[in-house]
Every structure is written in C-alpha cells, then in structure tokens.
Amino acid sequence: MYDTDHNQYLDPREVGKMLADANKVIGKAAPTNEDIRKFIHAADLNGDGFVSKEELARVFLELQSLKNMRS
C-alpha cells in the first residue's frame, strides 16, 4: 500500500506517509523528518536507506512482542 513506486522498498517519503497514517490512527501529530529518519535507522538492517518488506515485518513482530509483554 505504501510502496507507491512498487520497487519492494519503502523510501523516506513512503515511510513518512505510513507513519503519518499510523499517527493519525492513534491521535498523534504527523511525524517529523527526524521521526522518519529514526524509524528508517531502526528498521533498516542492511543500511541501504530503505525499508524492505522483511525489515518492516521484523519491526511489526517486535512491536507485537512488546505489546504481548505488557499484557
């Protein structure tokens, strides 16, 4: 959905859109450029500046794990 150029990776613009939509759902302000940079830095395991489907899946699995630990 967010991979608008269909290259199988999320670039900073696409990550920004994804984070903006997520923030809207939870009632937070739009992400800053720094928020986007930090997300990419945390998710981008191979350091190519993009977030692959596998890297994004890892982020969501880690978030789910944190949620389960708090329950």
Z-matrix of the N, CA and C atoms (Angstrom, degrees):
N
C 1 1.446
C 2 1.540 1 111.59
N 3 1.316 2 117.10 1 -40.86
C 4 1.460 3 119.78 2 -177.27
C 5 1.529 4 112.83 3 -92.23
N 6 1.311 5 117.04 4 -13.99
C 7 1.465 6 121.66 5 178.29
C 8 1.533 7 108.63 6 -80.54
N 9 1.316 8 116.19 7 75.12
C 10 1.461 9 120.69 8 -171.68
C 11 1.524 10 114.10 9 -69.23
N 12 1.328 11 117.40 10 -22.72
C 13 1.465 12 119.31 11 177.14
C 14 1.529 13 112.17 12 -95.39
N 15 1.329 14 116.55 13 1.79
C 16 1.469 15 124.13 14 174.70
C 17 1.526 16 113.83 15 55.78
N 18 1.334 17 116.32 16 38.78
C 19 1.465 18 119.56 17 179.32
C 20 1.525 19 112.82 18 -100.51
N 21 1.345 20 116.47 19 7.06
C 22 1.469 21 123.56 20 178.81
C 23 1.521 22 114.14 21 74.86
N 24 1.320 23 117.39 22 12.16
C 25 1.455 24 122.74 23 178.13
C 26 1.516 25 109.08 24 -137.29
N 27 1.330 26 116.11 25 150.51
C 28 1.460 27 120.65 26 173.29
C 29 1.518 28 108.54 27 -99.76
N 30 1.324 29 116.06 28 123.67
C 31 1.459 30 121.07 29 175.77
C 32 1.529 31 108.04 30 -89.64
N 33 1.324 32 118.65 31 174.72
C 34 1.462 33 119.61 32 -177.00
C 35 1.531 34 114.36 33 -55.50
N 36 1.311 35 118.40 34 -37.69
C 37 1.460 36 121.18 35 178.71
C 38 1.522 37 110.54 36 -64.62
N 39 1.318 38 116.62 37 -43.76
C 40 1.467 39 121.08 38 179.97
C 41 1.528 40 111.29 39 -68.32
N 42 1.321 41 116.87 40 -39.65
C 43 1.466 42 120.47 41 175.93
C 44 1.526 43 109.51 42 -61.90
N 45 1.326 44 116.89 43 -40.97
C 46 1.459 45 120.96 44 178.57
C 47 1.517 46 112.14 45 -59.50
N 48 1.315 47 117.07 46 -42.26
C 49 1.469 48 121.13 47 178.36
C 50 1.528 49 110.03 48 -64.66
N 51 1.334 50 116.43 49 -43.69
C 52 1.458 51 120.63 50 179.93
C 53 1.535 52 110.44 51 -61.71
N 54 1.330 53 117.22 52 -46.40
C 55 1.459 54 120.97 53 -179.84
C 56 1.525 55 111.32 54 -66.79
N 57 1.331 56 117.66 55 -36.81
C 58 1.465 57 120.52 56 177.81
C 59 1.523 58 110.43 57 -62.05
N 60 1.328 59 116.78 58 -43.56
C 61 1.461 60 120.17 59 178.86
C 62 1.524 61 111.05 60 -65.30
N 63 1.329 62 116.80 61 -42.06
C 64 1.471 63 120.37 62 178.67
C 65 1.521 64 110.50 63 -63.79
N 66 1.322 65 117.07 64 -43.82
C 67 1.462 66 120.63 65 179.68
C 68 1.527 67 111.29 66 -63.04
N 69 1.324 68 116.52 67 -38.09
C 70 1.461 69 120.14 68 179.26
C 71 1.526 70 110.67 69 -61.71
N 72 1.321 71 116.90 70 -40.59
C 73 1.465 72 121.66 71 -179.60
C 74 1.522 73 111.08 72 -62.49
N 75 1.327 74 116.95 73 -37.37
C 76 1.464 75 119.59 74 -177.60
C 77 1.530 76 112.80 75 -97.27
N 78 1.325 77 116.23 76 8.20
C 79 1.456 78 120.15 77 174.42
C 80 1.510 79 115.53 78 77.56
N 81 1.325 80 116.97 79 26.43
C 82 1.465 81 120.44 80 179.23
C 83 1.523 82 109.82 81 -105.01
N 84 1.317 83 115.38 82 162.47
C 85 1.464 84 121.41 83 177.86
C 86 1.525 85 110.39 84 -67.44
N 87 1.314 86 115.20 85 161.83
C 88 1.466 87 120.85 86 176.90
C 89 1.528 88 109.50 87 -58.25
N 90 1.331 89 117.10 88 147.11
C 91 1.464 90 119.29 89 -179.41
C 92 1.527 91 111.37 90 -68.55
N 93 1.307 92 115.02 91 146.71
C 94 1.465 93 120.43 92 174.94
C 95 1.529 94 108.73 93 -83.72
N 96 1.310 95 116.22 94 169.19
C 97 1.464 96 119.73 95 174.93
C 98 1.527 97 110.76 96 -59.66
N 99 1.323 98 116.18 97 -34.35
C 100 1.461 99 120.44 98 177.99
C 101 1.527 100 110.72 99 -66.94
N 102 1.332 101 117.72 100 -39.92
C 103 1.467 102 121.24 101 176.25
C 104 1.523 103 110.54 102 -59.62
N 105 1.318 104 115.89 103 -44.08
C 106 1.465 105 121.07 104 -179.63
C 107 1.527 106 109.88 105 -64.25
N 108 1.325 107 116.44 106 -44.38
C 109 1.469 108 120.76 107 179.92
C 110 1.520 109 110.49 108 -61.62
N 111 1.328 110 116.72 109 -43.59
C 112 1.462 111 120.25 110 -179.84
C 113 1.522 112 111.82 111 -65.09
N 114 1.327 113 117.28 112 -39.68
C 115 1.460 114 120.15 113 178.81
C 116 1.528 115 109.85 114 -62.95
N 117 1.315 116 116.59 115 -47.28
C 118 1.472 117 119.65 116 179.91
C 119 1.519 118 110.18 117 -61.94
N 120 1.311 119 117.30 118 -43.43
C 121 1.465 120 120.67 119 179.56
C 122 1.533 121 111.01 120 -59.05
N 123 1.328 122 116.53 121 -41.51
C 124 1.467 123 120.53 122 -179.07
C 125 1.523 124 112.29 123 -72.48
N 126 1.325 125 117.49 124 -35.66
C 127 1.463 126 120.75 125 -174.34
C 128 1.523 127 113.49 126 -88.67
N 129 1.310 128 117.53 127 -27.92
C 130 1.464 129 123.06 128 -171.56
C 131 1.528 130 111.48 129 -81.35
N 132 1.315 131 115.76 130 87.44
C 133 1.471 132 120.30 131 -175.84
C 134 1.521 133 114.00 132 -65.73
N 135 1.340 134 117.23 133 -34.69
C 136 1.462 135 118.70 134 -176.35
C 137 1.526 136 113.44 135 -93.43
N 138 1.336 137 117.49 136 -0.99
C 139 1.456 138 121.11 137 173.71
C 140 1.510 139 115.90 138 72.22
N 141 1.333 140 117.68 139 22.78
C 142 1.463 141 119.55 140 -178.87
C 143 1.528 142 113.83 141 -87.22
N 144 1.336 143 117.23 142 -1.95
C 145 1.454 144 120.58 143 178.59
C 146 1.514 145 114.63 144 87.78
N 147 1.322 146 116.42 145 3.22
C 148 1.461 147 122.56 146 179.94
C 149 1.523 148 108.53 147 -128.03
N 150 1.337 149 115.75 148 162.58
C 151 1.457 150 120.86 149 177.95
C 152 1.524 151 107.80 150 -114.11
N 153 1.320 152 116.19 151 115.75
C 154 1.466 153 121.44 152 179.37
C 155 1.521 154 109.97 153 -81.26
N 156 1.314 155 115.19 154 168.90
C 157 1.466 156 120.72 155 177.54
C 158 1.525 157 110.04 156 -59.55
N 159 1.317 158 117.22 157 -40.84
C 160 1.461 159 121.33 158 -179.56
C 161 1.528 160 110.98 159 -66.25
N 162 1.343 161 116.66 160 -41.81
C 163 1.454 162 120.16 161 179.10
C 164 1.535 163 110.69 162 -65.62
N 165 1.318 164 116.74 163 -40.08
C 166 1.463 165 120.49 164 179.07
C 167 1.526 166 110.83 165 -66.91
N 168 1.321 167 116.26 166 -39.80
C 169 1.468 168 119.80 167 177.59
C 170 1.523 169 110.51 168 -60.66
N 171 1.328 170 117.71 169 -39.60
C 172 1.462 171 121.72 170 178.30
C 173 1.524 172 110.51 171 -61.93
N 174 1.334 173 117.12 172 -41.64
C 175 1.468 174 120.93 173 178.61
C 176 1.524 175 109.96 174 -60.22
N 177 1.335 176 116.76 175 -46.74
C 178 1.461 177 119.96 176 -178.49
C 179 1.529 178 111.69 177 -66.68
N 180 1.321 179 117.49 178 -36.02
C 181 1.462 180 120.12 179 176.26
C 182 1.530 181 111.24 180 -64.74
N 183 1.321 182 116.15 181 -40.50
C 184 1.465 183 119.92 182 177.98
C 185 1.525 184 111.10 183 -66.12
N 186 1.330 185 117.29 184 -39.49
C 187 1.465 186 120.32 185 177.12
C 188 1.523 187 111.01 186 -63.99
N 189 1.331 188 116.02 187 -41.86
C 190 1.461 189 119.94 188 178.15
C 191 1.526 190 110.60 189 -63.06
N 192 1.310 191 116.76 190 -40.61
C 193 1.459 192 121.17 191 178.42
C 194 1.525 193 110.95 192 -62.11
N 195 1.335 194 116.89 193 -42.83
C 196 1.467 195 120.82 194 178.34
C 197 1.533 196 110.37 195 -63.68
N 198 1.318 197 115.82 196 -41.31
C 199 1.462 198 120.09 197 178.93
C 200 1.517 199 110.26 198 -61.93
N 201 1.319 200 117.29 199 -43.27
C 202 1.460 201 121.26 200 -179.79
C 203 1.521 202 111.29 201 -65.00
N 204 1.311 203 117.50 202 -35.40
C 205 1.459 204 120.91 203 179.68
C 206 1.526 205 111.23 204 -66.98
N 207 1.324 206 116.59 205 -30.76
C 208 1.467 207 121.48 206 -178.31
C 209 1.525 208 112.07 207 -82.75
N 210 1.317 209 116.96 208 -17.20
C 211 1.483 210 120.78 209 -177.98
C 212 1.499 211 112.11 210 -78.29
